[in-house]
Amino acid sequence: MKYLASFLNFSLAESQDPKVGTGKKPKGSSRRLYTDENPKDTVSVKFRTRADVVETVTSAGFKAKSHQRQSQILNLIEQRCRVALRRTQDPAARARLERAHDYIKDKCEKSKAKTVRLRKSG
């Protein structure tokens, strides 16, 4: 009887779990907010140098994604570059990160322009 009650509690907790991909973690759930729930959708992101950013943006995995997903990845890289640039103290690293940040910022602006074009046409 004790096992039946624990099974029912477990199954009820499973049914209260939110949909996968909502970014929400229910109280007492083992799912974490930043876990990769769909590893097939993952793109390896590098932002240490401009060459790393170019490599990420020109990779086949990145280009295979939809425009919406590409925009999300570009914004993620831009945010990480910006924060790394703000935190760095080394002048050489600062110069390297500034070049990478300038490149990705330009890419983000072009992506925003494309989004505007797509919304107007469709």
N, CA, C and O atoms as CSV, one atom per row, in Angstrom:
chain,resi,resn,atom,element,x,y,z
A,1,MET,N,N,0.824,-1.185,0.000
A,1,MET,CA,C,0.000,0.000,0.000
A,1,MET,C,C,0.873,1.256,0.000
A,1,MET,O,O,0.576,2.247,-0.668
A,2,LYS,N,N,1.950,1.180,0.765
A,2,LYS,CA,C,2.867,2.314,0.860
A,2,LYS,C,C,3.455,2.637,-0.521
A,2,LYS,O,O,3.619,3.806,-0.871
A,3,TYR,N,N,3.764,1.617,-1.285
A,3,TYR,CA,C,4.354,1.813,-2.611
A,3,TYR,C,C,3.354,2.413,-3.585
A,3,TYR,O,O,3.721,3.222,-4.437
A,4,LEU,N,N,2.096,2.022,-3.463
A,4,LEU,CA,C,1.056,2.565,-4.334
A,4,LEU,C,C,0.886,4.070,-4.103
A,4,LEU,O,O,0.735,4.837,-5.053
A,5,ALA,N,N,0.911,4.480,-2.844
A,5,ALA,CA,C,0.773,5.907,-2.524
A,5,ALA,C,C,1.948,6.703,-3.079
A,5,ALA,O,O,1.760,7.791,-3.622
A,6,SER,N,N,3.167,6.163,-2.944
A,6,SER,CA,C,4.327,6.889,-3.471
A,6,SER,C,C,4.278,6.944,-5.001
A,6,SER,O,O,4.686,7.944,-5.591
A,7,PHE,N,N,3.788,5.889,-5.645
A,7,PHE,CA,C,3.657,5.904,-7.098
A,7,PHE,C,C,2.632,6.942,-7.547
A,7,PHE,O,O,2.857,7.653,-8.526
A,8,LEU,N,N,1.514,7.032,-6.841
A,8,LEU,CA,C,0.492,8.011,-7.180
A,8,LEU,C,C,1.016,9.432,-6.998
A,8,LEU,O,O,0.746,10.299,-7.829
A,9,ASN,N,N,1.755,9.679,-5.932
A,9,ASN,CA,C,2.357,11.004,-5.720
A,9,ASN,C,C,3.326,11.335,-6.840
A,9,ASN,O,O,3.361,12.467,-7.324
A,10,PHE,N,N,4.114,10.349,-7.254
A,10,PHE,CA,C,5.083,10.553,-8.337
A,10,PHE,C,C,4.377,10.851,-9.654
A,10,PHE,O,O,4.779,11.758,-10.382
A,11,SER,N,N,3.330,10.094,-9.964
A,11,SER,CA,C,2.620,10.303,-11.227
A,11,SER,C,C,1.880,11.633,-11.235
A,11,SER,O,O,1.773,12.268,-12.284
A,12,LEU,N,N,1.368,12.067,-10.090
A,12,LEU,CA,C,0.717,13.377,-10.017
A,12,LEU,C,C,1.724,14.500,-10.220
A,12,LEU,O,O,1.419,15.496,-10.877
A,13,ALA,N,N,2.911,14.349,-9.666
A,13,ALA,CA,C,3.954,15.372,-9.834
A,13,ALA,C,C,4.375,15.455,-11.296
A,13,ALA,O,O,4.658,16.544,-11.796
A,14,GLU,N,N,4.419,14.318,-11.988
A,14,GLU,CA,C,4.778,14.306,-13.402
A,14,GLU,C,C,3.745,15.050,-14.244
A,14,GLU,O,O,4.100,15.751,-15.192
A,15,SER,N,N,2.461,14.897,-13.895
A,15,SER,CA,C,1.413,15.530,-14.689
A,15,SER,C,C,1.393,17.038,-14.491
A,15,SER,O,O,0.867,17.754,-15.344
A,16,GLN,N,N,1.949,17.545,-13.394
A,16,GLN,CA,C,1.972,18.976,-13.131
A,16,GLN,C,C,3.164,19.655,-13.788
A,16,GLN,O,O,3.263,20.882,-13.764
A,17,ASP,N,N,4.062,18.889,-14.369
A,17,ASP,CA,C,5.239,19.436,-15.027
A,17,ASP,C,C,4.813,20.272,-16.233
A,17,ASP,O,O,3.983,19.810,-17.016
A,18,PRO,N,N,5.344,21.477,-16.415
A,18,PRO,CA,C,4.939,22.285,-17.567
A,18,PRO,C,C,5.467,21.704,-18.865
A,18,PRO,O,O,6.298,20.796,-18.859
A,19,LYS,N,N,4.981,22.230,-19.968
A,19,LYS,CA,C,5.418,21.767,-21.276
A,19,LYS,C,C,6.912,21.957,-21.429
A,19,LYS,O,O,7.478,22.909,-20.892
A,20,VAL,N,N,7.553,21.065,-22.153
A,20,VAL,CA,C,8.985,21.162,-22.401
A,20,VAL,C,C,9.250,22.403,-23.243
A,20,VAL,O,O,8.543,22.670,-24.215
A,21,GLY,N,N,10.271,23.152,-22.862
A,21,GLY,CA,C,10.655,24.307,-23.652
A,21,GLY,C,C,10.068,25.619,-23.183
A,21,GLY,O,O,10.312,26.654,-23.803
A,22,THR,N,N,9.283,25.607,-22.083
A,22,THR,CA,C,8.696,26.858,-21.615
A,22,THR,C,C,9.680,27.650,-20.778
A,22,THR,O,O,9.467,28.841,-20.552
A,23,GLY,N,N,10.764,27.019,-20.307
A,23,GLY,CA,C,11.739,27.709,-19.483
A,23,GLY,C,C,11.320,27.801,-18.029
A,23,GLY,O,O,12.011,28.432,-17.229
A,24,LYS,N,N,10.202,27.183,-17.671
A,24,LYS,CA,C,9.722,27.242,-16.293
A,24,LYS,C,C,10.004,25.926,-15.593
A,24,LYS,O,O,9.901,24.854,-16.190
A,25,LYS,N,N,10.356,26.018,-14.341
A,25,LYS,CA,C,10.655,24.832,-13.554
A,25,LYS,C,C,9.664,24.760,-12.402
A,25,LYS,O,O,9.643,25.648,-11.550
A,26,PRO,N,N,8.843,23.717,-12.363
A,26,PRO,CA,C,7.892,23.613,-11.268
A,26,PRO,C,C,8.596,23.300,-9.951
A,26,PRO,O,O,9.689,22.735,-9.939
A,27,LYS,N,N,7.973,23.662,-8.873
A,27,LYS,CA,C,8.532,23.433,-7.551
A,27,LYS,C,C,8.718,21.936,-7.333
A,27,LYS,O,O,7.794,21.153,-7.555
A,28,GLY,N,N,9.896,21.543,-6.905
A,28,GLY,CA,C,10.176,20.144,-6.633
A,28,GLY,C,C,10.519,19.326,-7.864
A,28,GLY,O,O,10.700,18.113,-7.754
A,29,SER,N,N,10.615,19.941,-9.025
A,29,SER,CA,C,10.915,19.202,-10.241
A,29,SER,C,C,12.419,19.009,-10.383
A,29,SER,O,O,13.209,19.813,-9.888
A,30,SER,N,N,12.798,17.952,-11.054
A,30,SER,CA,C,14.222,17.708,-11.288
A,30,SER,C,C,14.693,18.459,-12.534
A,30,SER,O,O,15.897,18.566,-12.767
A,31,ARG,N,N,13.769,18.976,-13.333
A,31,ARG,CA,C,14.167,19.717,-14.528
A,31,ARG,C,C,14.756,21.046,-14.143
A,31,ARG,O,O,14.258,21.702,-13.228
A,32,ARG,N,N,15.785,21.449,-14.809
A,32,ARG,CA,C,16.452,22.711,-14.520
A,32,ARG,C,C,16.159,23.711,-15.619
A,32,ARG,O,O,15.838,23.339,-16.748
A,33,LEU,N,N,16.271,24.972,-15.280
A,33,LEU,CA,C,15.928,26.038,-16.207
A,33,LEU,C,C,16.826,26.050,-17.433
A,33,LEU,O,O,16.337,26.218,-18.550
A,34,TYR,N,N,18.138,25.874,-17.247
A,34,TYR,CA,C,19.070,26.026,-18.351
A,34,TYR,C,C,19.592,24.707,-18.901
A,34,TYR,O,O,20.644,24.682,-19.539
A,35,THR,N,N,18.887,23.624,-18.672
A,35,THR,CA,C,19.309,22.371,-19.272
A,35,THR,C,C,18.951,22.386,-20.742
A,35,THR,O,O,18.043,23.101,-21.165
A,36,ASP,N,N,19.654,21.611,-21.499
A,36,ASP,CA,C,19.404,21.548,-22.923
A,36,ASP,C,C,18.359,20.476,-23.174
A,36,ASP,O,O,18.680,19.288,-23.220
A,37,GLU,N,N,17.116,20.890,-23.334
A,37,GLU,CA,C,16.033,19.941,-23.480
A,37,GLU,C,C,15.963,19.346,-24.887
A,37,GLU,O,O,15.331,18.309,-25.089
A,38,ASN,N,N,16.605,19.993,-25.855
A,38,ASN,CA,C,16.617,19.485,-27.220
A,38,ASN,C,C,18.038,19.577,-27.757
A,38,ASN,O,O,18.363,20.548,-28.441
A,39,PRO,N,N,18.899,18.599,-27.474
A,39,PRO,CA,C,20.297,18.696,-27.885
A,39,PRO,C,C,20.494,18.716,-29.396
A,39,PRO,O,O,21.561,19.118,-29.861
A,40,LYS,N,N,19.496,18.295,-30.179
A,40,LYS,CA,C,19.632,18.339,-31.632
A,40,LYS,C,C,19.589,19.771,-32.147
A,40,LYS,O,O,20.041,20.047,-33.258
A,41,ASP,N,N,19.052,20.676,-31.351
A,41,ASP,CA,C,18.920,22.068,-31.748
A,41,ASP,C,C,20.127,22.909,-31.308
A,41,ASP,O,O,20.146,24.120,-31.528
A,42,THR,N,N,21.120,22.285,-30.696
A,42,THR,CA,C,22.250,23.004,-30.117
A,42,THR,C,C,23.251,23.418,-31.185
A,42,THR,O,O,23.567,22.651,-32.095
A,43,VAL,N,N,23.743,24.643,-31.055
A,43,VAL,CA,C,24.813,25.143,-31.913
A,43,VAL,C,C,25.975,25.496,-31.004
A,43,VAL,O,O,25.791,26.182,-29.999
A,44,SER,N,N,27.166,25.035,-31.345
A,44,SER,CA,C,28.350,25.364,-30.565
A,44,SER,C,C,28.659,26.843,-30.749
A,44,SER,O,O,28.801,27.314,-31.877
A,45,VAL,N,N,28.764,27.578,-29.647
A,45,VAL,CA,C,28.952,29.027,-29.698
A,45,VAL,C,C,30.328,29.377,-29.154
A,45,VAL,O,O,30.685,29.002,-28.037
A,46,LYS,N,N,31.093,30.101,-29.965
A,46,LYS,CA,C,32.388,30.625,-29.532
A,46,LYS,C,C,32.362,32.131,-29.745
A,46,LYS,O,O,31.804,32.612,-30.730
A,47,PHE,N,N,32.967,32.878,-28.817
A,47,PHE,CA,C,32.953,34.332,-28.961
A,47,PHE,C,C,34.245,34.971,-28.470
A,47,PHE,O,O,34.273,36.176,-28.222
A,48,ARG,N,N,35.303,34.201,-28.325
A,48,ARG,CA,C,36.558,34.717,-27.765
A,48,ARG,C,C,37.249,35.678,-28.715
A,48,ARG,O,O,37.799,36.691,-28.282
A,49,THR,N,N,37.227,35.372,-30.002
A,49,THR,CA,C,37.843,36.242,-31.011
A,49,THR,C,C,36.852,36.465,-32.141
A,49,THR,O,O,35.812,35.811,-32.219
A,50,ARG,N,N,37.200,37.409,-33.019
A,50,ARG,CA,C,36.355,37.669,-34.183
A,50,ARG,C,C,36.294,36.415,-35.061
A,50,ARG,O,O,35.238,36.084,-35.601
A,51,ALA,N,N,37.410,35.730,-35.201
A,51,ALA,CA,C,37.455,34.510,-36.015
A,51,ALA,C,C,36.528,33.438,-35.437
A,51,ALA,O,O,35.882,32.708,-36.188
A,52,ASP,N,N,36.462,33.340,-34.103
A,52,ASP,CA,C,35.556,32.379,-33.477
A,52,ASP,C,C,34.100,32.718,-33.783
A,52,ASP,O,O,33.293,31.830,-34.059
A,53,VAL,N,N,33.773,33.998,-33.732
A,53,VAL,CA,C,32.399,34.428,-34.009
A,53,VAL,C,C,32.049,34.144,-35.466
A,53,VAL,O,O,30.965,33.648,-35.771
A,54,VAL,N,N,32.989,34.466,-36.367
A,54,VAL,CA,C,32.757,34.201,-37.802
A,54,VAL,C,C,32.566,32.711,-38.027
A,54,VAL,O,O,31.695,32.307,-38.798
A,55,GLU,N,N,33.367,31.894,-37.365
A,55,GLU,CA,C,33.254,30.439,-37.509
A,55,GLU,C,C,31.891,29.940,-37.026
A,55,GLU,O,O,31.287,29.067,-37.649
A,56,THR,N,N,31.418,30.492,-35.927
A,56,THR,CA,C,30.112,30.103,-35.392
A,56,THR,C,C,28.993,30.486,-36.356
A,56,THR,O,O,28.090,29.692,-36.623
A,57,VAL,N,N,29.063,31.721,-36.878
A,57,VAL,CA,C,27.994,32.238,-37.733
A,57,VAL,C,C,27.995,31.575,-39.107
A,57,VAL,O,O,26.948,31.485,-39.748
A,58,THR,N,N,29.139,31.118,-39.560
A,58,THR,CA,C,29.198,30.489,-40.884
A,58,THR,C,C,29.122,28.964,-40.822
A,58,THR,O,O,29.213,28.300,-41.854
A,59,SER,N,N,28.958,28.406,-39.632
A,59,SER,CA,C,28.902,26.953,-39.509
A,59,SER,C,C,27.612,26.409,-40.134
A,59,SER,O,O,26.604,27.109,-40.228
A,60,ALA,N,N,27.674,25.163,-40.549
A,60,ALA,CA,C,26.516,24.521,-41.170
A,60,ALA,C,C,25.379,24.374,-40.163
A,60,ALA,O,O,24.209,24.493,-40.527
A,61,GLY,N,N,25.713,24.118,-38.912
A,61,GLY,CA,C,24.687,23.977,-37.884
A,61,GLY,C,C,23.908,25.262,-37.671
A,61,GLY,O,O,22.699,25.231,-37.444
A,62,PHE,N,N,24.601,26.395,-37.745
A,62,PHE,CA,C,23.948,27.689,-37.577
A,62,PHE,C,C,23.060,27.993,-38.776
A,62,PHE,O,O,21.921,28.434,-38.616
A,63,LYS,N,N,23.579,27.760,-39.968
A,63,LYS,CA,C,22.839,28.093,-41.189
A,63,LYS,C,C,21.615,27.208,-41.393
A,63,LYS,O,O,20.688,27.585,-42.110
A,64,ALA,N,N,21.609,26.038,-40.769
A,64,ALA,CA,C,20.476,25.125,-40.921
A,64,ALA,C,C,19.276,25.553,-40.071
A,64,ALA,O,O,18.175,25.031,-40.246
A,65,LYS,N,N,19.484,26.491,-39.161
A,65,LYS,CA,C,18.408,26.930,-38.277
A,65,LYS,C,C,17.505,27.949,-38.965
A,65,LYS,O,O,17.878,28.563,-39.964
A,66,SER,N,N,16.321,28.110,-38.410
A,66,SER,CA,C,15.389,29.111,-38.925
A,66,SER,C,C,15.918,30.503,-38.595
A,66,SER,O,O,16.820,30.654,-37.771
A,67,HIS,N,N,15.353,31.514,-39.243
A,67,HIS,CA,C,15.789,32.892,-38.992
A,67,HIS,C,C,15.565,33.275,-37.529
A,67,HIS,O,O,16.385,33.970,-36.930
A,68,GLN,N,N,14.460,32.822,-36.965
A,68,GLN,CA,C,14.146,33.141,-35.569
A,68,GLN,C,C,15.206,32.559,-34.631
A,68,GLN,O,O,15.673,33.233,-33.713
A,69,ARG,N,N,15.572,31.314,-34.870
A,69,ARG,CA,C,16.592,30.662,-34.032
A,69,ARG,C,C,17.955,31.314,-34.241
A,69,ARG,O,O,18.708,31.486,-33.283
A,70,GLN,N,N,18.282,31.679,-35.478
A,70,GLN,CA,C,19.551,32.359,-35.746
A,70,GLN,C,C,19.617,33.684,-35.000
A,70,GLN,O,O,20.661,34.041,-34.456
A,71,SER,N,N,18.510,34.409,-34.972
A,71,SER,CA,C,18.467,35.683,-34.241
A,71,SER,C,C,18.722,35.469,-32.757
A,71,SER,O,O,19.431,36.253,-32.126
A,72,GLN,N,N,18.149,34.415,-32.205
A,72,GLN,CA,C,18.371,34.117,-30.794
A,72,GLN,C,C,19.844,33.825,-30.525
A,72,GLN,O,O,20.401,34.284,-29.528
A,73,ILE,N,N,20.469,33.065,-31.413
A,73,ILE,CA,C,21.877,32.710,-31.238
A,73,ILE,C,C,22.752,33.950,-31.375
A,73,ILE,O,O,23.696,34.134,-30.606
A,74,LEU,N,N,22.442,34.803,-32.355
A,74,LEU,CA,C,23.209,36.038,-32.526
A,74,LEU,C,C,23.092,36.929,-31.291
A,74,LEU,O,O,24.083,37.509,-30.847
A,75,ASN,N,N,21.900,37.038,-30.743
A,75,ASN,CA,C,21.716,37.849,-29.543
A,75,ASN,C,C,22.476,37.260,-28.359
A,75,ASN,O,O,23.044,38.004,-27.559
A,76,LEU,N,N,22.492,35.953,-28.240
A,76,LEU,CA,C,23.233,35.301,-27.173
A,76,LEU,C,C,24.723,35.603,-27.288
A,76,LEU,O,O,25.368,35.932,-26.292
A,77,ILE,N,N,25.271,35.492,-28.492
A,77,ILE,CA,C,26.700,35.766,-28.692
A,77,ILE,C,C,26.992,37.230,-28.385
A,77,ILE,O,O,27.994,37.541,-27.741
A,78,GLU,N,N,26.124,38.129,-28.841
A,78,GLU,CA,C,26.346,39.558,-28.612
A,78,GLU,C,C,26.328,39.872,-27.119
A,78,GLU,O,O,27.163,40.641,-26.642
A,79,GLN,N,N,25.402,39.296,-26.385
A,79,GLN,CA,C,25.322,39.534,-24.945
A,79,GLN,C,C,26.555,39.003,-24.226
A,79,GLN,O,O,27.097,39.670,-23.345
A,80,ARG,N,N,26.997,37.815,-24.595
A,80,ARG,CA,C,28.175,37.241,-23.946
A,80,ARG,C,C,29.427,38.060,-24.268
A,80,ARG,O,O,30.268,38.275,-23.396
A,81,CYS,N,N,29.550,38.512,-25.507
A,81,CYS,CA,C,30.687,39.360,-25.891
A,81,CYS,C,C,30.679,40.659,-25.096
A,81,CYS,O,O,31.712,41.093,-24.586
A,82,ARG,N,N,29.513,41.270,-24.998
A,82,ARG,CA,C,29.392,42.551,-24.293
A,82,ARG,C,C,29.780,42.414,-22.830
A,82,ARG,O,O,30.507,43.256,-22.301
A,83,VAL,N,N,29.311,41.375,-22.178
A,83,VAL,CA,C,29.625,41.171,-20.766
A,83,VAL,C,C,31.105,40.852,-20.585
A,83,VAL,O,O,31.743,41.370,-19.669
A,84,ALA,N,N,31.653,40.005,-21.449
A,84,ALA,CA,C,33.083,39.677,-21.356
A,84,ALA,C,C,33.932,40.920,-21.578
A,84,ALA,O,O,34.947,41.110,-20.909
A,85,LEU,N,N,33.523,41.757,-22.507
A,85,LEU,CA,C,34.246,43.000,-22.792
A,85,LEU,C,C,34.201,43.928,-21.582
A,85,LEU,O,O,35.202,44.557,-21.239
A,86,ARG,N,N,33.063,44.011,-20.952
A,86,ARG,CA,C,32.924,44.885,-19.794
A,86,ARG,C,C,33.762,44.392,-18.613
A,86,ARG,O,O,34.273,45.200,-17.838
A,87,ARG,N,N,33.904,43.085,-18.473
A,87,ARG,CA,C,34.608,42.524,-17.314
A,87,ARG,C,C,36.116,42.426,-17.494
A,87,ARG,O,O,36.843,42.334,-16.505
A,88,THR,N,N,36.599,42.443,-18.715
A,88,THR,CA,C,38.016,42.198,-18.933
A,88,THR,C,C,38.865,43.403,-18.531
A,88,THR,O,O,38.439,44.550,-18.657
A,89,GLN,N,N,40.069,43.121,-18.046
A,89,GLN,CA,C,41.017,44.157,-17.647
A,89,GLN,C,C,42.229,44.203,-18.577
A,89,GLN,O,O,42.856,45.251,-18.733
A,90,ASP,N,N,42.555,43.072,-19.193
A,90,ASP,CA,C,43.731,42.965,-20.059
A,90,ASP,C,C,43.506,43.741,-21.356
A,90,ASP,O,O,42.508,43.506,-22.038
A,91,PRO,N,N,44.413,44.665,-21.717
A,91,PRO,CA,C,44.227,45.460,-22.941
A,91,PRO,C,C,44.192,44.617,-24.220
A,91,PRO,O,O,43.435,44.921,-25.142
A,92,ALA,N,N,45.001,43.570,-24.277
A,92,ALA,CA,C,45.007,42.713,-25.470
A,92,ALA,C,C,43.679,41.970,-25.600
A,92,ALA,O,O,43.114,41.878,-26.690
A,93,ALA,N,N,43.192,41.447,-24.489
A,93,ALA,CA,C,41.911,40.735,-24.510
A,93,ALA,C,C,40.778,41.703,-24.820
A,93,ALA,O,O,39.827,41.346,-25.515
A,94,ARG,N,N,40.875,42.923,-24.309
A,94,ARG,CA,C,39.856,43.935,-24.558
A,94,ARG,C,C,39.781,44.251,-26.047
A,94,ARG,O,O,38.688,44.332,-26.606
A,95,ALA,N,N,40.925,44.429,-26.692
A,95,ALA,CA,C,40.956,44.725,-28.127
A,95,ALA,C,C,40.372,43.564,-28.933
A,95,ALA,O,O,39.615,43.771,-29.882
A,96,ARG,N,N,40.733,42.348,-28.543
A,96,ARG,CA,C,40.234,41.155,-29.234
A,96,ARG,C,C,38.718,41.058,-29.096
A,96,ARG,O,O,38.022,40.779,-30.073
A,97,LEU,N,N,38.206,41.287,-27.894
A,97,LEU,CA,C,36.765,41.209,-27.657
A,97,LEU,C,C,36.018,42.361,-28.328
A,97,LEU,O,O,34.877,42.184,-28.756
A,98,GLU,N,N,36.637,43.531,-28.426
A,98,GLU,CA,C,35.990,44.661,-29.112
A,98,GLU,C,C,35.768,44.342,-30.590
A,98,GLU,O,O,34.716,44.646,-31.152
A,99,ARG,N,N,36.776,43.723,-31.212
A,99,ARG,CA,C,36.629,43.337,-32.632
A,99,ARG,C,C,35.504,42.319,-32.793
A,99,ARG,O,O,34.691,42.417,-33.712
A,100,ALA,N,N,35.470,41.344,-31.892
A,100,ALA,CA,C,34.414,40.322,-31.958
A,100,ALA,C,C,33.047,40.959,-31.711
A,100,ALA,O,O,32.075,40.620,-32.385
A,101,HIS,N,N,32.969,41.873,-30.753
A,101,HIS,CA,C,31.692,42.510,-30.417
A,101,HIS,C,C,31.206,43.398,-31.555
A,101,HIS,O,O,30.013,43.410,-31.860
A,102,ASP,N,N,32.106,44.138,-32.184
A,102,ASP,CA,C,31.714,44.982,-33.312
A,102,ASP,C,C,31.145,44.139,-34.454
A,102,ASP,O,O,30.144,44.508,-35.069
A,103,TYR,N,N,31.789,43.012,-34.730
A,103,TYR,CA,C,31.330,42.132,-35.799
A,103,TYR,C,C,29.941,41.582,-35.497
A,103,TYR,O,O,29.053,41.623,-36.348
A,104,ILE,N,N,29.757,41.071,-34.288
A,104,ILE,CA,C,28.473,40.439,-33.964
A,104,ILE,C,C,27.373,41.482,-33.831
A,104,ILE,O,O,26.213,41.196,-34.129
A,105,LYS,N,N,27.716,42.680,-33.389
A,105,LYS,CA,C,26.715,43.746,-33.292
A,105,LYS,C,C,26.195,44.092,-34.687
A,105,LYS,O,O,24.997,44.312,-34.869
A,106,ASP,N,N,27.092,44.138,-35.664
A,106,ASP,CA,C,26.696,44.392,-37.051
A,106,ASP,C,C,25.784,43.277,-37.564
A,106,ASP,O,O,24.789,43.542,-38.239
A,107,LYS,N,N,26.129,42.037,-37.241
A,107,LYS,CA,C,25.300,40.896,-37.648
A,107,LYS,C,C,23.900,40.974,-37.017
A,107,LYS,O,O,22.905,40.655,-37.669
A,108,CYS,N,N,23.830,41.395,-35.759
A,108,CYS,CA,C,22.538,41.531,-35.080
A,108,CYS,C,C,21.684,42.601,-35.760
A,108,CYS,O,O,20.480,42.415,-35.940
A,109,GLU,N,N,22.296,43.702,-36.130
A,109,GLU,CA,C,21.560,44.770,-36.813
A,109,GLU,C,C,21.022,44.285,-38.155
A,109,GLU,O,O,19.884,44.589,-38.513
A,110,LYS,N,N,21.826,43.537,-38.895
A,110,LYS,CA,C,21.368,42.991,-40.177
A,110,LYS,C,C,20.226,41.989,-39.968
A,110,LYS,O,O,19.292,41.926,-40.767
A,111,SER,N,N,20.313,41.217,-38.895
A,111,SER,CA,C,19.258,40.256,-38.593
A,111,SER,C,C,17.953,40.983,-38.243
A,111,SER,O,O,16.872,40.550,-38.643
A,112,LYS,N,N,18.059,42.080,-37.502
A,112,LYS,CA,C,16.865,42.862,-37.168
A,112,LYS,C,C,16.234,43.447,-38.429
A,112,LYS,O,O,15.010,43.468,-38.564
A,113,ALA,N,N,17.071,43.923,-39.353
A,113,ALA,CA,C,16.555,44.459,-40.606
A,113,ALA,C,C,15.831,43.381,-41.403
A,113,ALA,O,O,14.784,43.632,-42.000
A,114,LYS,N,N,16.401,42.178,-41.406
A,114,LYS,CA,C,15.757,41.073,-42.122
A,114,LYS,C,C,14.426,40.715,-41.469
A,114,LYS,O,O,13.461,40.396,-42.165
A,115,THR,N,N,14.366,40.763,-40.162
A,115,THR,CA,C,13.107,40.480,-39.457
A,115,THR,C,C,12.039,41.484,-39.852
A,115,THR,O,O,10.888,41.116,-40.089
A,116,VAL,N,N,12.421,42.754,-39.922
A,116,VAL,CA,C,11.467,43.796,-40.331
A,116,VAL,C,C,10.974,43.533,-41.757
A,116,VAL,O,O,9.780,43.634,-42.038
A,117,ARG,N,N,11.911,43.192,-42.658
A,117,ARG,CA,C,11.540,42.887,-44.053
A,117,ARG,C,C,10.576,41.714,-44.105
A,117,ARG,O,O,9.578,41.766,-44.824
A,118,LEU,N,N,10.863,40.651,-43.348
A,118,LEU,CA,C,10.019,39.461,-43.370
A,118,LEU,C,C,8.629,39.759,-42.807
A,118,LEU,O,O,7.639,39.222,-43.303
A,119,ARG,N,N,8.544,40.591,-41.798
A,119,ARG,CA,C,7.240,40.926,-41.227
A,119,ARG,C,C,6.412,41.763,-42.180
A,119,ARG,O,O,5.193,41.603,-42.252
A,120,LYS,N,N,7.062,42.658,-42.915
A,120,LYS,CA,C,6.333,43.491,-43.871
A,120,LYS,C,C,5.826,42.660,-45.036
A,120,LYS,O,O,4.712,42.877,-45.514
A,121,SER,N,N,6.641,41.700,-45.503
A,121,SER,CA,C,6.253,40.915,-46.679
A,121,SER,C,C,5.253,39.818,-46.335
A,121,SER,O,O,4.479,39.396,-47.194
A,122,GLY,N,N,5.260,39.365,-45.127
A,122,GLY,CA,C,4.410,38.200,-44.821
A,122,GLY,C,C,3.468,38.472,-43.739
A,122,GLY,O,O,2.688,37.597,-43.365
